[in-house]
Amino acid sequence: MSSREVLSLHRAVRDDIQDLVTRRPLPGPGLPQVDPFLFLNHHGPQTYPPDNHGLPFGPHPHRGFETVTFILSGSLAHHDSGSGASVVEAGGVQWMTAGSGLVHAELSPEAFKRSGGPLEILQLWVNLPARLKMSDPAYVPVPAADILTERLGDGVAMEVVSGIDGAPVRSLTDVMLAIVSIEPDGHASLPAPRGRNVLFYTIEGRADIGGSTVSEHTLAVLGDGDRVEVASEGGARILYGHADPIGEPVAARGPFVMNTDTEIAEAIRDYQAGRFGGL
């Protein structure tokens, strides 16, 4: 048994979208991806006033990967061209497999726009290998009540979305994803099977791994091992996951992620021809 060590730390870059507070830890300077984790936006935390315009993510296409959206506070409405539709409240998750192509919108429900309130959201893009990029599109809304909670040690809870028995989502590539909450002076050993890449982003607070501190809004790249020994003096909340690296070329342009530029051009043509459907 060996603990993973911190190899490098990457502070999220502030990149607001209109009035939406946005920090982007991935990709960042010197860190194009943590294979297969491609992209992570951290929106908020912030409080919207009554009679607001809500989120700005109107209809747009995707192909070749999956989007996983964590609603930490507030609420989020989803609509897509595959007939997926839901409103997920705080603590829930929206898991969408874009696969061969979808158009979707992620917007604030009318009730939130009328009343306002706190909002904090994480959106993660998870790559798919070439053999799965043209999978059938799918959408799974996960309310907070369906998420599996595991107690891992003194003052540490892991809310698991996928990747272990009993979790509500069965991912195409066996990706494990969770939110880990650590109470002040809490500590635990997080599972991290050898050979898999770990996603570790501190949403709030400070987390300690060995002799390294992962501050708020910071992503840690970890070495290999079979566990992550984590502690926090003042408490922390972490986006945590692990997955087998794909190890294939990545060609990305806007909302499309494929293996070659030729496939990107084909995705653009298919979208413009209406083959992704519409809302």
N, C-alpha and C positions, 0 to 999 in steps of 0.2 A: 504494500500500500504506500502510495506517495502523494504528497500534496502538490497542487499546482502553484506555481509562483508567477508573480506579475512580471511580464516582459516589457510592457510599455503602457503609458497612460495617455488618453486622448480626450481633451476637453471639448465639449460640444461647442460648435460655432453658432453664434446668434444670427438668425436669418429670418426675420419676421415676414409673415405673409399677410399683407394689408394690416388689419388691426389684431391679427392673431400672433401672440408671442410664440416664437418657434426657435428651438435649438436643434442642431443636427450633429450628433456625434458620429454618424456613419452615413456615407463616406466622409472622410475628413483628411486634412493634410497628412500625407504619408500613410494613409490607411484606406485603400480603395474598397475593401470588404473584409469580413471575417467569414469566409466561405463556410456555409452557403448564405450567411446573413449579409444582405446587400445594402440596406438603407434603413435608417431609423430617424424619424422626426419626433421630437418631444414638443407638443403644443401645450402652452400654459405652464404652470397654473396661473389663471387669471379669473376675474369676475366680470361677466358681461352685464350691462345695465338692462333694464326693461326696454322693450321695443328696439332690440338690436337686429342686425342683419344676419347674425349667425355665421356659421362656417362657410368658407368660400369654395368648397370642393364640389362644384357642379359636375355634370356628366363628362367623363373622360375615359379613354380606353386603357386596357392592360392586356399583355400577352406574355406567357413564358415563366410566370412565377406566382407566388401566393402573397396576399397581404393579410397581416394580422393586426387588428386595431384594438388596443386596450383602452377602455373608457374608465379612467381613474376617478373622474368626477364629471358631473353634467350628464348629458344624454346625446345619442347620435342616431340619426335615421339613415338607413341604407336602402338603395334601390338599384337594381341592375337589369341588364338586358336578358338575363336568364330567368327572369321572374322572381328573383330573390328580393325580399323586402322585409324590413323589421325596424323597430326602434329598440335600441339597447341602452339601458340605464347604467348608472355608475356601478363599477365593479364587474361589469360584463365585458365580453369580447366579441368582435366580429371577425370571422375567418373566411376569407374568400380565395378560392383557387381560380385565378384568371385563366390558366391553361391556354387553350387555343384562342381565346379572345372573349372579352366581356367589355361592355360599357357600364360604368357604375357611377353613382353619386353618393357622397357622404356629407350630409347636411344637418343642420340643427332642426329638430322638430319645431312645429309652430308654437307649442307651449313654451319651449325654451326661448324662442325669439320674443314672445310676448312678455314673459316674466323675468328673463335673464337668470343669472346665478353663476356659481363657480364652474369652471371647465378645465379639465386636464386630460390629454389624450396622448397615447403613444401609437405611432404607426410604424410597423416593421415590414420590410419586404424580405421574403425567404425565396431563394432561387430554387428552380427545379432543374434536374439533369435533362440532357437532350432527349432521353427516352420518354420523359413525362411532360415536356413543354407543351405538347399539343393535346394534353388530357382534356376531358370534358370539363367545362367550367362548373363551379359549385360554390354554394354559399351556406355557411353555418352560423346562425346567431347563438351566442352562449350567454344566457343571463347569469348574474352573479351566483344565484342559488345552485347552479349546476356545476360550478367549478369545485374541483377536489382540493380540500385543504389538508396538508400534512404538517404535523409538528415535528421539527427536526432537532430540537435541542432546547436549551434554556432561552426562552423568549424569542424563538424563531419559528415563523409559520411560512409555509410555501404553498401558494395558491396555484395549482397546476392546471393548465389548459390542455396540454397534449403531451404524449410521449411516455406515459406510464399507465398501467392498468387502472381503470376507473376514471381516467381523465375524459372530459366530454368530447374532445376532438381526436380523431384518428388521422394523423397527417399522412400525406402520400410518401414522405421520406423519413418517417419516424423521428421528426423533430420534437424535442422536448422544450416547452416554454412555460414559464411561471413568473409570478410576482412573489418575491421574497420580502417579508417584513421582519425587521429585527428590532426588538425592544431595547431600551438603554441597558448596556452591559450584557446583551445577549450574544450568544455564540453558537455555532453549529458547523457540521460538516455537510456540504452540499454535494450531491452525487454528480460525478463528471467522468463517465467511462473513458478509459484510455483510448486515444486515437481520435476522439471527437473534438471538434472545435467548440469553445465555450463563448457564449455571449454574456457579458457582465457589465451592466450599465447602472450607475447609481442615480436613481430618480431624485431622491432627497436624502439628506444626512451625509454621513461619512461611514464607509465600510473599510475594515482592515483585513488584508490578506497577507499573512506572514508579517513582514516588516514594512509593507507598503500600504498607504492609505489611498483609497479610491474616493475622491471628494465628490460632492454633489455635481450632477451634470457631467460626469466623466465616465468614459468607457475604458475598461481594462482589457488588454490582450494578455492571455495567460499561456504559460507553457503547458506541456503535457503532464499527465498524472491521472489519478483515478478519483480525486476528490478536491474540493475547494474548502479550506478551513477559513471561515469568515467570522468576524466579530464586529461589534460597534459599541463604543462607549456611550454615545448620545442617541443611538437609534438610527435606523436607515431603512429605506425601501429600494429594492433592486429589481430591475428586469433581468431575469436569468434564464439561460437556455443552453442546450448543447445539441450538436448534430454532426453527422458524418460529413466531412468535406466532399464536395463534388469533384473538384480538380479538373474542371473543363474550362475552355475559353469563355469569357463573358463579353458579349457585344450588347451594349445598352445605348438606347437613344430615347430620352424622355420616358414614356410609360411602357416601353417594350424592352424586354431583356431576353436575348437569344444567345446563340453560340457564334454566329457569323454576321457580318454586315449584310450579306445576301438575305439572310432570314429576317433581319430588321427591315430591309426594303420590302420584302414580301408582306410583313405585318402591316406596314404603312399602307400598302396597296389594298390589302384585305379590309382594313378599317375604312379607308376612303370609299371602297366599293360597297360598304354597308354590311359586310359579312360578319361583323361582331354584333349585329342587331342594334337596337337603339332604345332610348327611354321616352 
